[in-house]
Amino acid sequence: MSERVVWIVEYDIPVEPASKRRAFYRAVHKELKAKKIKWKWTGRSVIITPKKELAQTIHELAKQYGESHLYKATKA
């Protein structure tokens, strides 16, 4: 069985001020729309994707509004 790479973005955007959180989600939606990527949010502050570019984009945006960690993992 082959392994495949996935990218995990774990982010923490502060609850207050709420405007910061809203600005983060607006920025992410704008990026996704520009790249024609459809995405469903889980609300768990974790994103798992096989797309490195998407993971890096969300990671960089999250760092502007809070904290973020980017991990590379293999999925069997």
C-alpha positions as CSV (number, residue, x, y, z in Angstrom):
1,M,0.0,0.0,0.0
2,S,1.4,3.4,-0.9
3,E,1.7,6.3,1.4
4,R,0.4,9.7,0.4
5,V,1.4,13.1,1.8
6,V,-1.1,15.3,3.5
7,W,-0.6,18.8,5.0
8,I,-2.0,19.7,8.3
9,V,-2.6,23.4,9.3
10,E,-3.4,23.9,13.0
11,Y,-4.3,27.5,13.7
12,D,-5.5,29.5,16.7
13,I,-7.1,32.9,16.1
14,P,-8.0,34.8,19.3
15,V,-11.7,35.0,20.2
16,E,-11.3,38.7,21.0
17,P,-11.5,40.9,19.2
18,A,-14.0,39.1,17.0
19,S,-13.1,41.4,14.2
20,K,-9.7,39.7,13.9
21,R,-11.3,36.3,13.5
22,R,-13.8,37.6,11.0
23,A,-11.0,39.2,9.0
24,F,-9.0,36.0,8.9
25,Y,-12.0,34.0,7.6
26,R,-12.8,36.7,5.0
27,A,-9.1,36.6,3.8
28,V,-9.2,32.8,3.6
29,H,-12.4,32.9,1.6
30,K,-11.0,35.5,-0.7
31,E,-7.9,33.4,-1.4
32,L,-10.0,30.2,-1.9
33,K,-12.3,32.0,-4.3
34,A,-9.4,33.5,-6.3
35,K,-7.9,30.0,-6.7
36,K,-11.3,28.5,-7.4
37,I,-11.0,26.1,-4.5
38,K,-14.2,24.9,-2.7
39,W,-13.8,24.2,0.9
40,K,-16.0,23.2,3.8
41,W,-15.0,24.4,7.2
42,T,-15.0,22.1,10.2
43,G,-14.8,24.8,12.9
44,R,-12.1,22.8,14.6
45,S,-9.1,25.1,13.8
46,V,-7.4,22.3,11.8
47,I,-7.3,21.8,8.1
48,I,-6.0,18.6,6.4
49,T,-5.3,18.8,2.7
50,P,-3.2,17.0,0.1
51,K,-2.5,20.4,-1.5
52,K,0.7,22.0,-0.2
53,E,0.0,25.4,-1.7
54,L,-3.4,25.6,0.0
55,A,-1.9,24.6,3.3
56,Q,0.9,27.2,3.0
57,T,-1.6,29.9,2.0
58,I,-3.9,29.3,5.0
59,H,-0.8,28.9,7.3
60,E,0.5,32.3,6.2
61,L,-2.9,34.0,6.6
62,A,-3.4,32.5,10.1
63,K,0.0,33.8,11.2
64,Q,-1.1,37.3,10.3
65,Y,-4.1,37.0,12.7
66,G,-2.9,34.6,15.4
67,E,-0.8,31.5,15.6
68,S,-0.4,28.7,13.2
69,H,1.6,25.5,12.7
70,L,2.1,23.6,9.5
71,Y,2.8,19.9,9.5
72,K,3.6,17.4,6.7
73,A,2.3,13.9,7.3
74,T,2.0,10.6,5.5
75,K,-1.3,8.8,5.2
76,A,-1.2,5.0,4.6
